[in-house]
Structure formats: C-alpha cells, structure tokens
Amino acid sequence: MDGTQVDRILQNPKFKEMVRQKSILSWTLTIIMLVVYVGFMLLVGYNKEFLLSSLSGGVTTWGIPLGLGIIVLSFVLCGVYSYIANNKLDQLNEEAVREVEAIAQEKGPN
C-alpha cells in the first residue's frame, strides 16, 4: 500500500466517522468513570464521617455499597462499550474495510 492509498483511506468518510464515534464513546465513558472514582476519593478524604455512618442502623456503612457500586459501574461501562462497539462501530468498521479493500485493489497486488 503506497502513501496515496493510505491518504485515501484516512480521508474515507466512513473511516473518519468510525474513528470519531469511537473517540467520543471512549472519552465519555472514561470521564464518567473518572468523575465517579475521583468523587469517591474526595468523599474518603473530606467526609469520612458520612462513609463511616450506618446505612440502616446496622453494621453496614455507606462506604461498602458505594465502593461496590464503583466496581459494578466499571463492569456496566465495559458492557456499554462492548454493546455499542459490537452493534454500531463494527458496522462502520466493516463498511470502511470494504472500501479500503476496494482502494487497495485499484493499484493491484504489490
């Protein structure tokens, strides 16, 4: 593949759309996770009393479900990414690959 073919691939609208959507999705999920995690760390640092307070008058404190919630949220966000990547981004990827193969076939095998 020569430089002209690479440029045509990089300028391909489907390729650009796939890269844009993947970037938006990745950054959105990353920001959500960072805000939740940093928020929890700030809560640990500045409001320990809340985390040490009883959830329902028993032994369980607020810190336990909040900590577990962060772990569960990370799995949920991974699932969201996988679902969107498999159902939307893969279609764009397949379309872009087909067009890339067509571009590569124009020059013929090297």
Kinemage of the C-alpha trace (Angstrom):
@kinemage 1
@onewidth
@group {chain A} dominant
@subgroup {mainchain}
@vectorlist {calphas} color= white
{ca met a 1} P 0.000 0.000 0.000
{ca asp a 2} L 1.518 3.311 -1.001
{ca gly a 3} L 1.097 6.780 0.502
{ca thr a 4} L -1.725 7.727 -1.858
{ca gln a 5} L -3.785 4.727 -0.812
{ca val a 6} L -3.145 5.449 2.861
{ca asp a 7} L -4.257 9.053 2.344
{ca arg a 8} L -7.431 7.896 0.604
{ca ile a 9} L -8.176 5.533 3.496
{ca leu a 10} L -7.609 8.270 6.066
{ca gln a 11} L -9.891 10.608 4.105
{ca asn a 12} L -12.612 7.959 3.765
{ca pro a 13} L -15.823 9.344 5.362
{ca lys a 14} L -16.799 6.005 6.922
{ca phe a 15} L -13.337 5.605 8.437
{ca lys a 16} L -13.475 9.148 9.807
{ca glu a 17} L -16.958 8.568 11.233
{ca met a 18} L -15.873 5.328 12.899
{ca val a 19} L -12.840 6.994 14.487
{ca arg a 20} L -14.951 9.964 15.628
{ca gln a 21} L -17.671 7.835 17.197
{ca lys a 22} L -15.174 5.540 18.886
{ca ser a 23} L -13.319 8.526 20.296
{ca ile a 24} L -16.497 10.151 21.620
{ca leu a 25} L -17.626 6.897 23.214
{ca ser a 26} L -14.250 6.184 24.788
{ca trp a 27} L -13.827 9.674 26.217
{ca thr a 28} L -17.400 9.813 27.517
{ca leu a 29} L -17.083 6.527 29.387
{ca thr a 30} L -13.623 7.469 30.664
{ca ile a 31} L -14.881 10.800 32.009
{ca ile a 32} L -17.840 9.101 33.724
{ca met a 33} L -15.539 6.611 35.449
{ca leu a 34} L -13.018 9.280 36.440
{ca val a 35} L -15.685 11.577 37.897
{ca val a 36} L -17.180 8.751 39.951
{ca tyr a 37} L -13.812 7.453 41.153
{ca val a 38} L -12.357 10.888 41.971
{ca gly a 39} L -15.646 11.816 43.650
{ca phe a 40} L -15.370 8.744 45.844
{ca met a 41} L -11.751 9.542 46.702
{ca leu a 42} L -12.732 13.117 47.604
{ca leu a 43} L -15.516 11.734 49.777
{ca val a 44} L -12.999 9.482 51.518
{ca gly a 45} L -10.652 12.401 52.038
{ca tyr a 46} L -13.117 15.086 53.091
{ca asn a 47} L -16.171 13.342 54.547
{ca lys a 48} L -15.095 10.136 56.269
{ca glu a 49} L -17.903 10.543 58.795
{ca phe a 50} L -20.512 10.006 56.082
{ca leu a 51} L -18.793 6.854 54.831
{ca leu a 52} L -18.500 5.545 58.393
{ca ser a 53} L -22.162 6.204 59.177
{ca ser a 54} L -24.520 3.262 59.253
{ca leu a 55} L -26.576 2.570 56.171
{ca ser a 56} L -29.643 1.261 58.005
{ca gly a 57} L -28.761 1.364 61.681
{ca gly a 58} L -26.802 -1.886 61.415
{ca val a 59} L -23.195 -2.839 60.774
{ca thr a 60} L -23.034 -1.920 57.081
{ca thr a 61} L -21.696 1.581 56.435
{ca trp a 62} L -22.265 3.797 53.395
{ca gly a 63} L -18.695 3.153 52.225
{ca ile a 64} L -19.330 -0.504 51.424
{ca pro a 65} L -22.197 -0.105 48.911
{ca leu a 66} L -20.564 2.982 47.398
{ca gly a 67} L -17.270 1.125 46.892
{ca leu a 68} L -19.059 -1.899 45.454
{ca gly a 69} L -21.107 0.442 43.275
{ca ile a 70} L -17.922 1.797 41.707
{ca ile a 71} L -16.770 -1.729 40.899
{ca val a 72} L -20.170 -2.613 39.425
{ca leu a 73} L -20.199 0.649 37.443
{ca ser a 74} L -16.878 -0.270 35.833
{ca phe a 75} L -18.360 -3.573 34.638
{ca val a 76} L -21.507 -1.821 33.406
{ca leu a 77} L -19.449 0.733 31.453
{ca cys a 78} L -17.435 -2.113 29.895
{ca gly a 79} L -20.716 -3.730 28.884
{ca val a 80} L -21.996 -0.466 27.407
{ca tyr a 81} L -18.800 -0.066 25.407
{ca ser a 82} L -18.952 -3.665 24.167
{ca tyr a 83} L -22.606 -3.371 23.197
{ca ile a 84} L -22.124 -0.137 21.260
{ca ala a 85} L -18.881 -1.333 19.669
{ca asn a 86} L -20.441 -4.620 18.568
{ca asn a 87} L -23.682 -3.146 17.258
{ca lys a 88} L -22.702 0.211 15.806
{ca leu a 89} L -18.951 0.575 15.434
{ca asp a 90} L -18.459 -2.878 13.899
{ca gln a 91} L -20.864 -1.994 11.094
{ca leu a 92} L -18.903 1.171 10.320
{ca asn a 93} L -15.684 -0.822 10.533
{ca glu a 94} L -16.934 -3.419 8.046
{ca glu a 95} L -18.048 -0.724 5.612
{ca ala a 96} L -14.702 1.056 5.941
{ca val a 97} L -12.782 -2.211 5.438
{ca arg a 98} L -14.755 -2.955 2.273
{ca glu a 99} L -13.937 0.470 0.892
{ca val a 100} L -10.289 0.126 1.948
{ca glu a 101} L -10.051 -3.230 0.179
{ca ala a 102} L -11.531 -1.630 -2.923
{ca ile a 103} L -8.920 1.121 -2.728
{ca ala a 104} L -6.137 -1.437 -2.280
{ca gln a 105} L -7.396 -3.470 -5.267
{ca glu a 106} L -7.288 -0.410 -7.541
{ca lys a 107} L -3.490 -0.497 -7.602
{ca gly a 108} L -3.301 -4.264 -7.704
{ca pro a 109} L -1.096 -6.520 -5.608
{ca asn a 110} L 2.444 -5.252 -4.910
